[in-house]
Amino acid sequence: MTIIYAHAFFALAAVPVGLYIFFTKKGTKQHRFIGRVWVFCLLIVSLTGLFITSPMTDTVFNPGWYSWIHLLIPFTIGNLIYSIYSIRLFKKTRLEKHKNAHIYSMIGVYFGALMVAGAFTLMPGRMFHEILFG
């Protein structure tokens, strides 16, 4: 159960941190530091997600197995790696395409890994739904 709490804590922490990054000046030391914190949160969310399997026994979930939401784990890790690679390429080349790749990839991770996955955790039968709505 502790792994689920850690997963939820870092996912919920990543939401406002990501919003803060989106609405502040880019390229500053503060942006880079908070961006690293955000990436760290998402890596913890992804890695803890590997250890969470579905305890449900209805037709959608198989007990002890991964659910389809776990497909977002390689999406998240892959896009984080791609985003970091892109911004490092931008620093070397100053080509706008690399900066844009970083921006769009990070936006994709924010909405895909946090908003979409978060919305699906509120579906009936999921643990977070049970906690919030009884």
DAGIKA-V739954 format. One record per residue. N is the residue number from 1. RES is the residue in three letters. SS is DSSP state (2 for helix, 1 for strand, 0 for the rest). PSI is psi as a letter, one per 30 degrees, with the letter a starting at -180 (NA if undefined). OMEGA is omega as a letter, one per 20 degrees, with the letter a starting at -180 (none if undefined). Layout:
BEGIN
n=N res=RES ss=SS psi=PSI omega=OMEGA
n=N res=RES ss=SS psi=PSI omega=OMEGA
END
This chain:
BEGIN
n=1 res=MET ss=0 psi=e omega=r
n=2 res=THR ss=2 psi=e omega=a
n=3 res=ILE ss=2 psi=e omega=r
n=4 res=ILE ss=2 psi=e omega=r
n=5 res=TYR ss=2 psi=e omega=r
n=6 res=ALA ss=2 psi=e omega=r
n=7 res=HIS ss=2 psi=e omega=a
n=8 res=ALA ss=2 psi=e omega=a
n=9 res=PHE ss=2 psi=e omega=a
n=10 res=PHE ss=2 psi=e omega=r
n=11 res=ALA ss=2 psi=e omega=r
n=12 res=LEU ss=2 psi=e omega=r
n=13 res=ALA ss=2 psi=e omega=a
n=14 res=ALA ss=2 psi=f omega=a
n=15 res=VAL ss=2 psi=e omega=a
n=16 res=PRO ss=2 psi=e omega=r
n=17 res=VAL ss=2 psi=e omega=r
n=18 res=GLY ss=2 psi=e omega=r
n=19 res=LEU ss=2 psi=e omega=r
n=20 res=TYR ss=2 psi=e omega=r
n=21 res=ILE ss=2 psi=e omega=a
n=22 res=PHE ss=2 psi=e omega=a
n=23 res=PHE ss=0 psi=g omega=r
n=24 res=THR ss=0 psi=l omega=a
n=25 res=LYS ss=0 psi=k omega=a
n=26 res=LYS ss=0 psi=l omega=r
n=27 res=GLY ss=0 psi=f omega=r
n=28 res=THR ss=0 psi=l omega=r
n=29 res=LYS ss=2 psi=e omega=r
n=30 res=GLN ss=2 psi=e omega=r
n=31 res=HIS ss=2 psi=e omega=a
n=32 res=ARG ss=2 psi=e omega=a
n=33 res=PHE ss=2 psi=e omega=a
n=34 res=ILE ss=2 psi=e omega=r
n=35 res=GLY ss=2 psi=e omega=r
n=36 res=ARG ss=2 psi=e omega=r
n=37 res=VAL ss=2 psi=e omega=a
n=38 res=TRP ss=2 psi=e omega=r
n=39 res=VAL ss=2 psi=e omega=r
n=40 res=PHE ss=2 psi=e omega=r
n=41 res=CYS ss=2 psi=e omega=a
n=42 res=LEU ss=2 psi=e omega=r
n=43 res=LEU ss=2 psi=e omega=r
n=44 res=ILE ss=2 psi=e omega=r
n=45 res=VAL ss=2 psi=e omega=a
n=46 res=SER ss=2 psi=e omega=a
n=47 res=LEU ss=2 psi=e omega=r
n=48 res=THR ss=2 psi=e omega=r
n=49 res=GLY ss=2 psi=f omega=r
n=50 res=LEU ss=0 psi=f omega=a
n=51 res=PHE ss=0 psi=g omega=r
n=52 res=ILE ss=0 psi=j omega=r
n=53 res=THR ss=0 psi=l omega=a
n=54 res=SER ss=1 psi=k omega=r
n=55 res=PRO ss=0 psi=f omega=a
n=56 res=MET ss=0 psi=l omega=a
n=57 res=THR ss=0 psi=g omega=r
n=58 res=ASP ss=0 psi=a omega=a
n=59 res=THR ss=0 psi=f omega=a
n=60 res=VAL ss=0 psi=e omega=a
n=61 res=PHE ss=0 psi=k omega=r
n=62 res=ASN ss=0 psi=k omega=a
n=63 res=PRO ss=0 psi=k omega=r
n=64 res=GLY ss=0 psi=g omega=a
n=65 res=TRP ss=1 psi=l omega=r
n=66 res=TYR ss=0 psi=k omega=r
n=67 res=SER ss=0 psi=l omega=a
n=68 res=TRP ss=2 psi=f omega=r
n=69 res=ILE ss=2 psi=f omega=r
n=70 res=HIS ss=2 psi=f omega=r
n=71 res=LEU ss=2 psi=f omega=r
n=72 res=LEU ss=2 psi=f omega=r
n=73 res=ILE ss=2 psi=e omega=r
n=74 res=PRO ss=2 psi=e omega=r
n=75 res=PHE ss=2 psi=e omega=a
n=76 res=THR ss=2 psi=e omega=a
n=77 res=ILE ss=2 psi=e omega=r
n=78 res=GLY ss=2 psi=e omega=r
n=79 res=ASN ss=2 psi=e omega=r
n=80 res=LEU ss=2 psi=e omega=r
n=81 res=ILE ss=2 psi=e omega=r
n=82 res=TYR ss=2 psi=e omega=a
n=83 res=SER ss=2 psi=e omega=r
n=84 res=ILE ss=2 psi=e omega=r
n=85 res=TYR ss=2 psi=e omega=a
n=86 res=SER ss=2 psi=e omega=a
n=87 res=ILE ss=2 psi=e omega=r
n=88 res=ARG ss=2 psi=e omega=r
n=89 res=LEU ss=2 psi=e omega=r
n=90 res=PHE ss=2 psi=e omega=r
n=91 res=LYS ss=2 psi=e omega=a
n=92 res=LYS ss=2 psi=e omega=a
n=93 res=THR ss=2 psi=f omega=a
n=94 res=ARG ss=0 psi=g omega=r
n=95 res=LEU ss=0 psi=k omega=a
n=96 res=GLU ss=2 psi=f omega=a
n=97 res=LYS ss=2 psi=e omega=r
n=98 res=HIS ss=2 psi=e omega=r
n=99 res=LYS ss=2 psi=e omega=r
n=100 res=ASN ss=2 psi=e omega=r
n=101 res=ALA ss=2 psi=e omega=r
n=102 res=HIS ss=2 psi=e omega=a
n=103 res=ILE ss=2 psi=e omega=a
n=104 res=TYR ss=2 psi=e omega=r
n=105 res=SER ss=2 psi=e omega=r
n=106 res=MET ss=2 psi=e omega=r
n=107 res=ILE ss=2 psi=e omega=r
n=108 res=GLY ss=2 psi=e omega=r
n=109 res=VAL ss=2 psi=e omega=a
n=110 res=TYR ss=2 psi=e omega=a
n=111 res=PHE ss=2 psi=e omega=a
n=112 res=GLY ss=2 psi=e omega=a
n=113 res=ALA ss=2 psi=e omega=a
n=114 res=LEU ss=2 psi=e omega=a
n=115 res=MET ss=2 psi=e omega=a
n=116 res=VAL ss=2 psi=e omega=r
n=117 res=ALA ss=2 psi=e omega=r
n=118 res=GLY ss=2 psi=e omega=r
n=119 res=ALA ss=2 psi=e omega=a
n=120 res=PHE ss=2 psi=f omega=r
n=121 res=THR ss=0 psi=f omega=r
n=122 res=LEU ss=0 psi=g omega=r
n=123 res=MET ss=0 psi=k omega=r
n=124 res=PRO ss=0 psi=k omega=a
n=125 res=GLY ss=0 psi=f omega=r
n=126 res=ARG ss=0 psi=l omega=a
n=127 res=MET ss=2 psi=e omega=a
n=128 res=PHE ss=2 psi=e omega=r
n=129 res=HIS ss=2 psi=e omega=r
n=130 res=GLU ss=2 psi=e omega=r
n=131 res=ILE ss=2 psi=e omega=a
n=132 res=LEU ss=2 psi=e omega=a
n=133 res=PHE ss=2 psi=f omega=r
n=134 res=GLY ss=0 psi=NA omega=none
END
